[in-house]
Structures are given as C-alpha cells and as structure tokens.
Amino acid sequence: MTRTVLISGASIAGPALAFWLHRRGMRPVVVERAPTVRGGGYPIDVRATAVEVVERMDLLPALRAAHIDMRRTTFVDTRGRPIARITPDEFTGSPEGRDAELPRGDLAAMLHERTRDDVEYLFEDSITAIDQDADGVHVTFRNAPPRTVDLVVGADGLHSGVRALAFGPEEEFRHDLGFAFAGFSADGRRGLDREVVVHNTPGRMAGWSAVRGQAGLIGVLAFATPPGFTVDPRDVAGQRDALAQAFADGDWEVPGLVAAMRSADDFFFDTVSQIRMPSWTAGRVALVGDAAYAPALLSGQGTSLALVGAYVLAGELATAGGDHRAAFAAYERALRPFVERNQQLATSGGATLIPRTRTSLWLRNRVLAALPHLGPAKRLLAGRVDEAARAFRLPAYAPADGPVVA
C-alpha cells in the first residue's frame, strides 16, 4: 500500500530519504523553507558505509567527480611558518581514494537532481503545526494548504522545527561541546591550492580553505565558549559581533578573516553541538540525520550518518509493510549503536582542533609534526574515525515491486 511521507528539509537527509522511499513504493513529499536547494557551503565528508549508500543510488561517479581532493592541512605559527603538514588520510586513518569530500551544496544538488522528477518539493515553506490521530498526521504549513499524510519525518537539521513540534524544546536534546564556529566565503586565493591553512592560539582557531573548483576561499573562525554561551540564531549581527570580539587581538591573518566575515553574504555561525535523544520517533513522526542525532562538526560524520540513516529508515518502512511502529523500532534498534559510536568521536575532537591552553596547544603541535613519520603506528592515532565510519553493515532491503536492493 502506498504511504505518503512528508519530509521536512531538502539538504542531505531529506532528499536521500525521499529517493529510497520512492524506490520502495512510497510517496514522499519534501518541504523546504529556502527558495531552492542551497549551493556552495563548506566541505563535507562522505565516508565508508555512506559511500556504499551513494553507490547504491547510482551517484558514485558524480560523487567522485565532485571530490575536491584536498592535498593537505598546514598548521602555521604567528608568522605563517609551517608547524605541521597533515594529509587527509593521516587525520582519519582512511585509505586514500576511498572516501570523498565535496561542498555540501554539491551533494545537495545531486540528491535534488536525482529525485526532482519523482518527488514533490514544496520550497519556501515550512511546517507550523502537527496533529496526529489514528487516520494520519494533519499538517499545517506556513504557505501551502493543510494536508493529511501517513507519516512525517524531520530531516531539518540541528535546529529542527519538526523536533520542536513533536518532541519538545531543543534545549532538552542539544548538548553543546564548548565551541562555536563560523564559515564564510572570501575573495582571493592567497596562493593556496586544494589545501587548508590553520593558525591556533589557546582556545581559538582561524583558517583558510582553498577548494578545487571554487574561485575564492572559505574562511573559518572557531573559539572555545564559556558555560552557558548563547547567541540568538536570528541575530546575525550579534553573531558577527561575538566573533569579532573573540578574535579582537588576533594575529597572523586573523584581521583579514574577521573583515571577510563581516562582509560575507553566506555567513554561517553556530555552536558545536550534538543532539542526543532517548527516542527518534513519536507516534507517526520520526527524525533522521542531524535532527535526530547530530554528531557535531568535530566528528566529521554528520553527512555520513544522514545518508545511512535515510537508507535504513526507508528500508525498515518498506520491510514492515505499512506498520510504522515496527519500522520505527527497527530503525532505532539497527542504527543507534552506530550513531553513538560516531558521536563519541566529537568528545576528543576539540582537543585536537582547538586546544584550550598553551600547554595542550604545544603538545598537539608536537604530535601533529610527528604523525607523518610514525608509519603504521599512525593508525593508532588516526584510525578511530575510519573504524567508526565502517562500524555498520548496510542491510539489503527489498523495494515494493522488485528485487532486493543490495
């Protein structure tokens, strides 16, 4: 029986879920508050099991073509002199050439292109009310007329509106890890090519990223936050002020980064936070991706969890033959250990990227400088990311009227 599933969010998890739901005989509808799929953005990683999901979508060639092939990250001192140079595989422990890194907007565009002929998209709209009963979910929108659907899925990110409507306030589930970060575009290349340059002072990180295929640079500013730190997500001017204040005495190229941040029209700012929930489902409503289990920027696994979660949720809905309660239980049972293992990566990520004290920064720099010379031993230091990304074996699910998808 065809089931209508309303999905909030058209970034990564939403269109990926829509793809698999349609493939397995259901009718997905995607609602997105932005006027179109958002392009550009900072680079994201697709690793291990998530690469297999993309391959099963017949998108692996496009993913490989969009791979930005970053050559290295260079950590520099105040005068711009190299402290350490690290390749991507030395960070993650992943064999070179297996994973992919690409701008978030490129992956979102691929997923939209792959689904737009089969899936109804409602842009410039959002869900404002959800009312469940035995007949379905009665949904009210900001612009579109109300409609009744069988299920609703929140794939709308860390600050999920669906989660707030169906589960409660964000503060009940968001766990801040003690950092805030900003990303933004900037003109020029500064002689950089497919590389990241990073400068640290205690509790702060500033850097430029030169991405293949992009004319300018991506600037990044991140800093350790005091307990209880908050910035109104709607107050962009206040966010810019908070960053400028945190880096007011910055050296190296920090003044140029702050100036670029001030004028960037694609400025993005947020806390480094995880979403931890006792359940990702409530009645006929489910969450997927960052809305359910954001692992935080420091883990590097958000996109991969979104892709794997979308695949599993759709597969379990198809397998359950219309029983959403059984499907939702199976989804959580299958995925939760994988999610929790990947979320644990972020608990130590801050110490590596943004050491808080002079002593910890000195020690971090010594470890990074030695890493390329450790040979096989470097797997002991960097292999946790790769092992966590591979810690789930994709199930094979049967579509509605076809062979097993494997």
C-alpha positions in Angstrom: 0.0 0.0 0.0 1.4 3.4 -1.0 2.1 5.6 2.0 2.5 9.4 1.9 5.5 10.6 3.9 6.1 14.3 4.4 9.8 15.2 4.9 10.9 18.5 6.3 14.3 19.5 4.9 15.9 19.5 1.4 19.6 19.4 2.3 21.1 15.9 2.6 19.0 13.5 4.7 15.6 14.7 3.3 16.3 14.1 -0.4 18.2 10.9 0.3 15.2 9.6 2.3 12.9 10.7 -0.5 14.9 8.8 -3.0 14.7 5.5 -1.1 11.1 5.9 -0.2 10.1 6.4 -3.8 12.3 3.5 -4.8 10.4 1.3 -2.4 6.9 2.2 -3.5 6.0 5.1 -1.2 5.1 8.7 -1.9 7.5 11.2 -0.4 6.8 15.0 -0.3 9.7 17.3 0.7 9.1 20.8 2.2 12.0 23.3 2.5 11.9 26.8 3.9 14.6 28.1 1.5 13.5 29.1 -2.0 15.7 26.5 -3.6 18.4 24.0 -2.9 21.3 25.8 -1.2 24.5 25.7 -3.2 28.1 26.1 -2.1 28.9 25.8 1.6 31.8 24.3 3.5 33.2 20.9 2.5 31.6 17.8 4.0 32.9 14.2 4.1 31.2 11.0 2.8 32.9 8.0 4.4 32.9 4.2 4.3 29.4 2.9 4.7 27.9 6.2 3.4 29.9 5.8 0.2 28.2 2.5 -0.2 24.8 4.2 0.2 25.7 6.7 -2.6 26.9 3.8 -4.8 23.5 2.1 -4.4 21.9 5.3 -5.5 24.0 5.2 -8.7 25.6 8.5 -7.7 29.1 7.3 -7.0 30.6 8.6 -10.3 29.1 12.1 -9.7 30.4 12.0 -6.1 33.9 11.1 -7.3 33.8 13.9 -9.9 32.9 16.4 -7.2 35.6 15.2 -4.9 37.7 18.3 -4.0 40.8 16.2 -3.4 42.3 18.3 -0.7 46.1 17.8 -0.6 46.9 18.7 3.0 46.2 20.8 6.1 49.1 23.0 7.2 49.2 24.4 10.8 51.2 27.6 11.0 52.6 29.9 13.6 52.0 33.6 14.0 54.4 34.4 11.2 52.9 31.9 8.8 55.7 29.3 9.2 54.6 25.7 9.0 54.4 23.8 12.2 53.0 20.6 10.7 51.6 19.3 7.4 49.0 16.6 7.5 47.3 14.7 4.7 43.6 13.8 4.9 44.3 10.1 5.5 46.6 11.0 8.3 43.7 12.7 10.0 41.2 10.0 9.6 43.1 6.8 9.1 41.1 6.1 5.9 42.8 4.6 2.9 43.4 7.3 0.2 40.8 7.4 -2.5 38.0 5.5 -0.7 36.2 8.4 0.9 35.0 11.7 -0.7 35.0 15.3 0.3 32.9 17.9 -1.5 31.0 21.1 -0.9 27.7 20.5 0.9 25.7 22.3 -1.8 27.1 20.0 -4.5 25.9 16.9 -2.7 22.5 18.5 -2.0 22.2 19.5 -5.7 23.0 15.9 -6.8 20.3 14.5 -4.5 17.7 17.0 -5.7 18.6 16.4 -9.3 18.2 12.6 -8.7 14.7 13.0 -7.1 13.0 16.1 -8.5 11.2 14.2 -11.3 9.7 11.6 -8.8 9.2 13.6 -5.7 7.0 16.6 -4.9 9.0 19.6 -3.5 7.5 22.5 -1.7 10.1 25.3 -1.5 9.7 28.5 0.5 7.5 26.8 3.0 7.7 25.1 6.4 5.6 23.0 8.8 3.9 25.1 11.5 1.7 22.5 13.3 1.4 18.7 13.6 -1.7 16.9 14.8 -1.6 13.1 15.0 -4.5 10.7 15.2 -5.4 7.1 14.1 -6.0 8.3 10.5 -2.7 10.0 10.0 -0.8 13.3 10.6 -2.7 16.5 9.9 -0.1 19.1 8.9 -0.4 22.9 8.7 2.1 24.9 6.6 3.2 28.4 6.6 2.0 28.9 3.0 0.6 25.7 1.5 -2.9 24.5 2.3 -3.1 21.9 5.1 -2.9 18.2 4.2 -3.1 14.9 5.9 -0.2 12.4 5.4 0.6 9.0 6.8 3.9 9.9 8.3 6.1 13.0 9.0 9.9 12.9 9.1 12.1 15.7 10.3 15.3 15.9 8.3 15.7 19.6 9.1 18.9 19.7 10.9 20.3 20.6 14.3 17.6 23.2 15.0 14.8 21.0 13.7 11.3 22.6 13.6 9.7 19.1 13.4 11.5 18.0 16.5 10.3 21.1 18.4 6.7 20.4 17.4 6.6 16.7 18.1 9.2 16.1 20.8 9.7 19.4 22.7 12.2 22.2 23.0 15.6 21.9 21.5 17.3 22.6 24.9 16.1 19.2 26.1 18.2 17.4 23.5 21.1 19.7 22.4 24.4 19.1 24.1 26.9 21.9 23.5 30.5 20.8 23.3 32.0 24.1 24.3 32.9 25.6 21.0 31.3 27.9 18.3 32.4 28.2 14.7 31.7 30.3 11.6 32.2 29.7 7.9 32.1 32.2 5.1 33.3 32.9 1.6 36.2 35.3 0.8 37.8 36.7 -2.3 41.3 35.7 -3.5 43.3 32.6 -3.2 46.4 33.7 -1.3 48.5 31.3 -3.2 46.6 28.3 -1.9 45.6 25.2 -3.9 43.4 22.4 -2.6 44.6 22.9 0.9 43.7 24.2 4.4 45.9 26.6 6.4 45.2 26.8 10.1 46.5 29.0 12.9 45.8 28.3 16.6 46.1 30.3 19.7 44.7 28.8 23.0 41.0 28.4 22.7 40.9 29.8 19.1 41.3 28.5 15.5 41.4 30.6 12.3 42.0 29.3 8.8 41.5 29.5 5.1 40.4 26.6 2.9 41.1 26.6 -0.9 38.6 24.2 -2.5 39.0 22.9 -6.0 36.5 24.4 -8.4 35.8 27.5 -6.3 37.1 30.9 -7.3 37.6 32.2 -3.7 38.4 30.9 -0.3 36.3 29.6 2.6 37.2 31.3 5.9 36.8 29.5 9.2 36.8 31.0 12.7 36.2 28.9 15.8 36.6 29.5 19.5 36.0 27.9 22.9 32.9 29.1 24.6 32.2 29.7 28.3 29.5 27.6 30.0 26.0 28.9 29.1 27.2 30.7 25.9 24.3 31.5 23.6 23.7 33.7 20.6 20.3 34.3 19.1 20.2 32.3 15.9 18.2 35.0 14.3 20.6 37.8 15.3 23.2 37.6 12.5 24.7 41.0 13.5 25.1 39.7 17.1 26.8 36.6 15.8 29.3 38.6 13.8 30.0 40.8 16.8 30.6 37.8 19.1 33.2 36.5 16.6 34.9 39.9 16.2 35.1 40.2 20.0 36.5 36.7 20.4 39.3 37.4 17.8 39.8 41.1 18.6 43.5 40.7 19.4 44.2 38.0 16.8 47.5 37.9 14.9 48.6 36.0 11.7 45.8 36.7 9.1 43.0 36.9 11.6 42.2 40.6 10.9 41.6 39.7 7.3 39.5 36.8 8.2 37.4 39.0 10.6 37.0 41.6 7.8 35.8 38.9 5.3 33.4 37.5 7.9 31.9 40.9 8.5 31.0 41.4 4.8 30.3 37.8 3.7 26.7 37.2 2.4 26.9 33.5 3.0 28.0 33.8 6.7 27.1 30.8 8.8 27.5 30.6 12.6 26.5 28.0 15.2 27.6 26.3 18.3 29.4 22.9 18.1 26.6 20.7 19.4 25.2 17.2 19.4 21.6 16.1 19.5 21.1 13.1 21.9 17.6 11.7 22.3 16.1 8.7 24.1 13.9 8.1 21.0 14.0 9.4 17.4 10.3 8.6 16.9 7.0 9.7 18.4 3.8 8.2 17.1 3.8 8.8 13.3 6.7 11.2 13.4 10.3 10.3 13.0 13.6 12.2 12.8 16.7 11.4 10.7 20.1 12.9 10.3 21.2 15.9 12.4 17.6 16.5 13.6 17.8 13.1 15.4 21.5 12.6 16.1 23.7 15.4 15.1 27.2 14.2 15.9 28.7 17.7 15.8 31.2 19.2 13.4 34.1 17.8 15.4 33.2 14.3 14.5 33.2 14.8 10.7 30.4 12.2 10.4 27.2 14.3 10.1 26.7 13.8 6.4 27.6 10.1 6.5 25.1 9.4 9.4 22.4 11.3 7.5 22.9 9.2 4.3 23.0 5.9 6.2 20.1 6.9 8.4 17.9 7.8 5.4 18.7 4.4 3.8 17.8 2.4 6.9 14.6 4.3 7.8 13.2 3.9 4.3 14.3 0.2 4.2 12.6 -0.6 7.5 9.4 1.2 6.5 9.3 -0.9 3.3 10.1 -4.1 5.2 7.4 -3.5 7.8 4.7 -3.4 5.1 2.9 -0.4 6.5 3.4 -0.9 10.2 5.3 2.3 11.1 5.6 1.3 14.7 7.5 -1.8 13.8 9.6 0.1 11.3 10.5 2.9 13.6 11.5 0.4 16.3 13.7 -1.5 13.9 15.3 1.8 12.6 16.4 2.8 16.1 17.5 -0.7 17.0 19.7 -1.1 13.9 21.2 2.4 13.9 21.7 3.6 17.5 25.0 1.7 18.2 26.5 3.1 15.0 25.3 6.6 15.9 26.6 6.6 19.4 30.0 5.3 18.3 30.3 8.1 15.8 29.1 10.7 18.3 31.9 9.7 20.6 34.4 10.9 18.1 33.5 14.5 18.8 34.3 14.3 22.5 38.1 14.5 21.8 37.9 16.4 18.5 38.0 19.8 20.2 41.3 19.0 21.9 42.9 18.4 18.5 41.4 21.3 16.5 41.1 23.9 19.3 43.4 23.2 22.3 42.3 25.4 25.1 45.7 26.0 26.9 49.2 26.9 25.8 50.5 23.5 27.1 47.9 21.5 25.2 48.5 23.5 22.1 52.2 22.9 22.3 51.6 19.2 22.8 49.1 19.0 19.9 51.6 20.6 17.6 54.4 18.2 18.6 52.1 15.2 17.9 51.0 16.6 14.5 54.5 17.3 13.5 55.5 13.7 14.3 52.4 12.0 12.8 53.8 11.7 9.2 56.9 9.9 10.5 55.2 7.3 12.6 54.5 4.8 9.7 51.9 2.1 10.7 51.8 3.5 14.2 49.8 6.5 13.0 46.8 4.2 12.5 46.6 4.0 16.3 46.2 7.8 16.5 44.1 8.5 13.4 42.2 5.2 12.8 39.3 5.9 15.1 37.4 7.9 12.5 37.7 5.3 9.8 36.8 2.5 12.2 33.7 4.3 13.4 32.7 5.1 9.8 32.9 1.4 8.9 31.1 0.1 12.0 27.8 -0.6 10.3 27.0 -3.1 7.6 24.2 -1.9 5.3 21.2 -4.2 5.3 19.7 -5.4 1.9 16.1 -4.2 1.6 13.5 -5.3 -1.0 11.7 -2.5 -2.9 7.9 -2.7 -3.2 7.8 -4.5 -6.5 11.3 -5.6 -7.3 14.4 -7.5 -6.2 16.5 -6.9 -3.1 18.4 -3.6 -3.2 22.0 -4.6 -2.4 
